[in-house]
């Protein structure tokens, strides 16, 4: 019984960690409404070169909220041959 509870708890914890690890992709930077500190959001608005996507990060806290920085990063997706 104790082993079964521990197994269920470990499955729930790992499922929660997996769902938070995925990057969010939006179409426009204006669609990001509440960026959290340390959060990364990929923006596919066509401003970066081919094979890259813009990544917006919440870098530090200011009086007005979370400061953002943006950079083009490699696009990770399904590999093609």
C-alpha positions as CSV (number, residue, x, y, z in Angstrom):
1,X,0.0,0.0,0.0
2,X,2.8,2.4,0.9
3,X,4.7,1.5,-2.3
4,X,1.5,2.2,-4.4
5,X,1.1,5.7,-2.8
6,X,4.7,6.5,-3.4
7,X,4.5,5.5,-7.0
8,X,1.3,7.6,-7.6
9,X,2.9,10.6,-6.0
10,X,6.1,10.3,-8.1
11,X,4.0,10.0,-11.3
12,X,2.0,13.1,-10.3
13,X,5.2,15.1,-9.6
14,X,6.9,14.1,-12.8
15,X,3.7,14.9,-14.8
16,X,3.7,18.4,-13.3
17,X,7.3,19.0,-14.0
18,X,7.0,17.8,-17.6
19,X,4.0,20.2,-18.3
20,X,5.9,23.2,-17.0
21,X,9.1,22.4,-18.9
22,X,7.5,22.9,-22.4
23,X,8.1,26.3,-24.0
24,X,5.1,28.4,-25.0
25,X,4.9,29.7,-28.5
26,X,2.7,32.7,-29.5
27,X,2.3,34.5,-32.8
28,X,2.9,38.1,-31.6
29,X,4.8,39.6,-28.8
30,X,1.7,41.6,-27.8
31,X,0.0,38.2,-27.0
32,X,2.3,37.8,-23.9
33,X,0.2,39.3,-21.1
34,X,1.8,38.4,-17.9
35,X,5.5,37.3,-18.2
36,X,6.9,35.9,-15.0
37,X,10.4,36.2,-13.8
38,X,12.6,33.6,-15.5
39,X,9.9,32.5,-17.9
40,X,10.7,32.0,-21.6
41,X,8.2,32.5,-24.4
42,X,8.9,31.8,-28.1
43,X,7.4,34.3,-30.5
44,X,7.0,33.2,-34.1
45,X,6.4,36.5,-35.8
46,X,8.9,36.2,-38.7
47,X,11.4,38.8,-37.4
48,X,14.2,36.2,-37.0
49,X,16.1,34.5,-39.8
50,X,15.1,31.1,-41.2
51,X,15.6,28.3,-38.7
52,X,15.3,30.7,-35.7
53,X,12.5,32.0,-33.5
54,X,12.4,35.0,-31.2
55,X,12.6,34.1,-27.5
56,X,11.3,36.6,-25.0
57,X,12.6,36.2,-21.4
58,X,11.5,37.8,-18.1
59,X,14.9,38.9,-16.8
60,X,14.6,41.1,-13.7
61,X,12.1,42.8,-11.5
62,X,11.5,46.6,-11.9
63,X,9.0,49.0,-10.4
64,X,6.8,48.5,-13.4
65,X,7.0,44.7,-13.4
66,X,9.2,42.2,-15.1
67,X,11.7,43.5,-17.6
68,X,11.9,41.7,-20.9
69,X,14.7,40.8,-23.2
70,X,14.4,39.2,-26.7
71,X,16.9,37.3,-28.8
72,X,16.8,35.0,-31.8
73,X,17.4,31.3,-30.9
74,X,17.5,28.1,-32.9
75,X,14.1,26.7,-33.6
76,X,13.7,23.2,-32.2
77,X,11.2,21.1,-33.8
78,X,10.7,17.8,-35.6
79,X,13.9,16.8,-37.4
80,X,13.6,16.3,-41.2
81,X,15.9,14.3,-43.4
